[in-house]
Amino acid sequence: MQLNAQTLISYLEELAPKRLAFDWDNVGLQLGSPQGTVNKILLTLDVNSAVLQEAKDEGVDFIVTHHPFIFRPVSALRTDLPLGSMIKTALNDNIRIYAAHTNLDVAAGGVNDALAARLGLTDTKVLRISGRQQYEKIVVFVPQGYQDNVRDALSAAGAGWIGNYSHCTFQSQGTGTFMPREGTNPFSGQQGKLEYADELRLETIVPSSMRNRVVRAMKKAHPYEEVAYDVYPLLNEGEPYGLGRVGKLQEACTLQEFASYTKKQLQADTLRITGDYTKTINKVAVCGGAGGDMIHAASFAGADVLVTGDLKYHEAQEAETVGLAIIDAGHDATERVVVPALRTYLEEKLRANGYSTTIMESAVETAPWRYF
């Protein structure tokens, strides 16, 4: 079965909804059309001319990048300049480019969860909460005998989850009435005659971000030609999302031991470290990319060390004043962990839906720094 580009985009935005992106960011499909099929997917942190050449050589027609290909407003497209030249190349070779940036940073299963997992942290929590998942209630009226089919469809699409419990619904019996009019094809009853049907009111909870998908699945499983259902907003406090994570090590160690472990796990070229090498590390905060503004959040959360990148001189001094050790592993090393995590997510998602589209990770080194 061939994968449609819009279907792939929906899977990406199920993981990292665009609404989670910061106001200053630019995410989503940045080049190409959401229509048509996708034959091969390339995952990368950045898009440059070398990555585009790699995509062309490998027959890729959809690139997913973490850092936006187009970030600032474009006032002119000159093909004799780097950006215009790359846009021309991508369009000529029918290569779409999609960016998931700060929305992937804050999303569950995104950059910071991947970083925390790579470092073996347990009992992880969001370091700086920027929002919470919103919930809605779906109520649908189902004829007797079909409630299990509809319930299963709702649950499979993402509704009915409370904590680690799935298929959470409530049902009550009642009588539905309707009169099929001319041109209808009723499941029960006759045109022009009021029908009294034994029905169940089936209700469940759904994340707002999954509502449309859940409603589609519900309608597909429902036997009626026209489905009667209601959607209500809820004030339930949902799971938090935001930048950074904080968690615990399985075993305490010194800062020096943890730094060696971090360098190995992240395959970092070099580390910059502040703090006493003999300091005991139990609790670790992480922020992929540039996390200099997370120092006080990490300290307030009780972290012994913050693992991040792109720390400035005075930020490091600030960390010292609050007694927080720093491991600066670099922007690239703290974010590239999301590439294999994203590949795993997409492969599982595509396989579950009957697609066999090839996904590859870019072999191009896009980090600009070289260490002498």
C-alpha positions in Angstrom: 0.0 0.0 0.0 1.4 3.4 -1.0 1.8 6.1 1.7 0.1 9.5 1.0 2.1 12.5 2.0 -0.9 13.9 4.0 -1.1 10.7 5.9 2.6 10.9 6.8 2.1 14.4 8.0 -0.8 13.4 10.2 1.4 10.8 11.8 4.1 13.3 12.5 1.6 15.8 13.9 0.1 13.1 16.1 3.5 12.8 17.8 4.3 16.6 17.7 1.2 18.7 17.1 2.1 22.0 15.4 0.1 23.9 18.1 2.9 22.9 20.6 5.5 25.0 18.7 6.6 28.3 20.1 5.2 31.5 18.5 8.5 32.4 16.9 9.0 29.0 15.3 8.3 27.8 11.8 7.1 24.2 11.6 5.2 21.9 9.3 5.4 21.3 5.6 7.8 23.9 4.3 8.3 22.8 0.7 6.3 20.7 -1.7 2.7 19.5 -1.7 0.9 17.4 0.8 -0.7 15.6 -2.1 0.7 12.5 -3.8 2.6 9.4 -2.5 5.8 9.1 -0.5 8.3 6.5 -1.6 11.2 7.1 0.8 11.7 9.2 3.9 14.9 10.8 5.1 15.3 11.9 8.8 17.8 14.6 9.7 18.6 17.4 12.1 19.3 19.9 9.4 18.8 20.4 5.6 21.8 21.7 3.6 23.1 21.1 0.1 24.8 17.9 1.1 21.6 16.5 2.7 19.7 17.4 -0.5 22.2 15.6 -2.6 22.0 12.6 -0.3 18.2 12.6 -0.7 18.5 12.8 -4.5 21.0 9.9 -4.6 18.9 7.7 -2.3 15.6 8.4 -4.2 14.1 10.2 -1.2 11.0 12.3 -1.8 10.2 13.4 1.8 12.7 14.9 4.3 11.8 15.3 7.9 14.1 17.8 9.6 14.3 19.0 13.2 15.7 22.5 12.4 13.4 24.4 10.0 14.7 24.6 6.5 13.0 28.0 6.2 13.1 29.8 9.5 13.0 33.5 8.9 10.7 35.3 6.4 12.0 35.1 2.8 12.0 38.4 1.0 13.5 37.2 -2.3 14.3 33.8 -3.9 17.5 34.1 -5.9 18.7 30.8 -7.3 22.3 32.2 -7.3 22.2 32.3 -3.5 22.3 29.2 -1.2 18.7 29.1 0.0 17.2 29.8 -3.4 19.5 27.3 -5.0 18.5 24.6 -2.5 14.8 25.3 -2.9 15.2 25.0 -6.7 17.0 21.7 -6.3 14.4 20.3 -4.0 11.5 21.4 -6.2 13.2 20.1 -9.3 13.7 16.7 -7.7 10.2 16.6 -6.1 11.6 16.5 -2.6 9.2 17.7 0.1 10.7 19.2 3.3 8.8 19.0 6.7 10.1 20.6 9.9 9.3 19.5 13.5 11.2 21.9 15.8 10.1 23.2 19.2 6.9 21.1 18.9 9.1 18.1 18.9 11.2 19.5 21.7 8.3 19.7 24.1 6.2 16.7 22.9 6.1 13.4 24.8 8.4 11.1 22.9 10.3 14.0 21.4 13.8 15.4 21.8 13.9 15.6 25.5 12.4 12.3 26.2 14.8 10.7 23.8 17.7 12.4 25.5 16.5 11.3 29.0 16.1 7.8 27.7 19.6 7.7 26.2 21.0 8.7 29.5 19.0 6.1 31.4 17.0 8.4 33.5 14.0 7.0 35.4 10.9 8.7 36.9 11.2 11.5 34.4 9.1 14.7 34.6 8.8 17.8 32.5 11.3 20.4 33.6 9.5 23.5 32.5 5.8 23.1 31.8 4.4 25.2 29.0 1.0 23.7 28.8 -1.2 20.6 29.4 -3.1 18.2 27.2 -6.7 19.3 26.7 -9.5 16.7 26.9 -13.0 16.4 25.4 -15.8 13.9 25.9 -17.4 12.1 23.0 -20.9 10.8 23.4 -22.4 8.6 20.7 -25.7 6.8 20.4 -25.3 3.2 19.2 -28.0 0.5 18.4 -28.0 -2.5 20.7 -25.5 -5.1 19.7 -23.0 -2.8 18.0 -21.6 -1.1 21.1 -18.5 -3.3 21.3 -17.5 -2.6 17.7 -17.8 1.2 18.2 -16.0 1.0 21.6 -13.1 -0.9 20.1 -12.9 1.6 17.2 -12.8 4.6 19.6 -10.2 3.0 21.8 -8.0 1.9 18.9 -8.0 5.5 17.6 -6.8 6.9 20.9 -9.9 7.6 23.0 -10.8 6.0 26.3 -7.4 6.2 28.0 -7.3 7.2 31.7 -3.8 6.7 33.0 -2.7 3.2 32.0 -6.3 2.0 31.6 -7.7 1.7 28.1 -11.2 1.2 26.7 -12.6 3.4 29.5 -16.3 4.2 28.6 -19.7 4.5 30.2 -22.9 3.2 28.6 -26.6 3.6 29.5 -29.7 2.3 27.8 -32.4 4.4 26.2 -34.7 4.8 23.2 -33.7 6.8 20.1 -36.2 8.2 17.7 -35.8 9.2 14.0 -37.8 9.4 10.8 -36.0 8.5 7.6 -36.9 10.9 4.8 -36.8 10.5 1.1 -33.4 9.5 -0.3 -32.2 7.9 2.9 -31.0 4.3 3.3 -31.8 3.6 7.0 -30.1 0.9 9.0 -33.5 0.3 10.6 -37.0 1.7 10.1 -38.9 2.9 7.0 -39.0 6.1 5.1 -41.7 8.4 6.4 -42.3 6.5 9.6 -41.1 7.4 13.1 -38.7 4.7 14.3 -38.1 3.9 18.0 -34.8 2.2 18.4 -33.2 0.5 21.4 -29.9 2.3 21.7 -27.0 2.8 24.1 -25.5 6.1 25.0 -21.7 5.4 24.9 -19.4 8.1 26.2 -15.6 8.3 26.6 -12.8 10.8 27.0 -10.4 11.8 24.2 -7.4 14.2 23.9 -8.5 17.2 21.9 -5.6 16.7 19.5 -7.0 13.2 18.6 -10.6 14.2 18.2 -10.9 14.3 14.4 -9.2 10.9 14.0 -11.3 9.3 16.7 -14.6 10.7 15.2 -13.6 9.3 11.8 -12.9 5.9 13.3 -16.2 6.0 15.3 -18.2 6.9 12.2 -16.6 4.1 10.2 -17.5 1.5 12.8 -21.0 2.8 13.4 -23.8 1.0 11.5 -26.0 4.1 11.0 -26.0 6.1 7.8 -26.0 9.3 9.9 -24.3 9.1 13.3 -25.7 11.0 16.2 -22.9 12.2 18.5 -21.9 15.1 20.7 -18.5 16.5 21.7 -18.0 18.4 25.0 -15.0 20.3 26.2 -13.7 19.1 29.6 -11.8 20.9 32.4 -9.8 17.8 33.4 -6.1 18.6 34.0 -4.2 16.7 31.3 -0.6 15.5 31.1 1.9 18.4 31.0 4.2 19.1 28.1 7.2 21.5 27.9 10.9 21.9 27.6 13.5 19.7 29.3 13.2 16.7 31.5 14.4 15.8 35.0 14.8 12.3 36.3 16.9 10.0 38.5 19.9 7.8 37.8 19.5 4.1 38.6 22.7 4.4 40.6 24.4 7.4 42.0 27.9 8.3 40.7 30.4 11.1 40.6 30.2 14.0 38.2 33.4 12.7 36.5 31.9 9.2 36.1 28.6 10.6 34.8 30.4 12.9 32.3 32.3 9.9 30.9 29.0 8.0 30.6 27.3 11.0 28.9 30.1 11.4 26.4 29.9 7.7 25.4 26.0 7.6 25.3 25.8 10.8 23.2 28.9 10.1 21.1 29.9 13.6 21.8 33.2 14.9 20.4 33.9 16.9 23.5 32.3 18.1 26.8 32.4 21.3 28.6 31.9 20.8 32.4 31.4 23.0 35.4 31.3 21.7 39.0 33.4 19.5 41.3 34.3 16.2 39.6 33.8 14.4 42.9 30.2 15.7 43.3 27.6 12.9 43.7 25.1 12.8 41.0 21.6 11.4 41.7 19.2 13.6 39.9 19.8 14.8 36.3 18.1 17.5 34.3 18.4 17.5 30.5 17.5 20.0 27.7 18.3 19.2 24.1 19.9 21.9 22.0 20.4 25.2 23.9 19.4 25.1 27.5 21.2 27.9 29.2 17.9 29.5 30.3 16.9 26.2 32.1 19.5 26.6 34.9 17.1 27.9 37.6 14.4 25.4 36.6 16.9 22.6 37.0 18.2 23.9 40.3 14.6 24.4 41.6 13.8 20.8 40.5 16.6 19.5 42.7 18.9 18.4 39.9 22.6 17.8 40.6 23.6 18.4 37.0 22.1 19.8 33.8 23.0 18.2 30.5 22.5 20.6 27.6 24.3 22.5 24.8 25.4 25.9 23.7 25.9 27.3 27.2 27.3 30.8 27.4 30.1 32.0 29.7 28.0 33.9 32.1 25.3 31.2 32.2 28.0 28.7 33.3 29.0 31.1 36.1 25.3 31.5 37.1 25.1 27.7 37.4 28.1 27.7 39.7 26.5 30.2 42.0 23.4 28.0 42.5 25.5 24.8 42.9 24.4 23.2 39.7 26.9 21.2 37.7 26.8 21.5 33.9 27.7 19.1 31.2 27.6 20.9 27.9 27.7 18.2 25.2 26.8 20.5 22.3 23.7 21.4 20.4 24.1 18.5 17.9 24.9 15.7 20.4 21.9 16.5 22.7 19.4 16.6 19.8 20.5 14.0 17.3 19.2 11.3 19.7 15.7 12.1 18.4 16.5 10.9 14.9 16.5 7.2 15.8 13.6 7.7 18.2 11.6 9.3 15.4 12.5 6.5 13.0 11.3 3.9 15.5 8.0 5.8 16.0 7.4 6.1 12.2 8.3 2.6 11.4 5.9 1.3 14.1 3.2 3.6 12.9 3.6 2.8 9.3 3.8 -1.0 9.9 0.6 -0.9 12.1 -1.3 0.7 9.2 0.0 -1.6 6.5 2.7 0.6 4.9 6.2 -0.6 4.1 7.7 2.8 3.1 11.5 2.9 3.6 12.8 5.3 6.3 16.5 6.2 6.5 18.6 8.4 8.8 20.9 10.9 7.1 24.6 10.0 7.1 25.6 13.6 6.5 27.3 15.4 9.4 25.6 18.8 9.6 27.2 20.0 12.9 29.4 23.0 11.9 32.0 22.7 14.7 35.3 20.9 14.3 37.6 20.5 17.4 41.3 21.2 16.9 
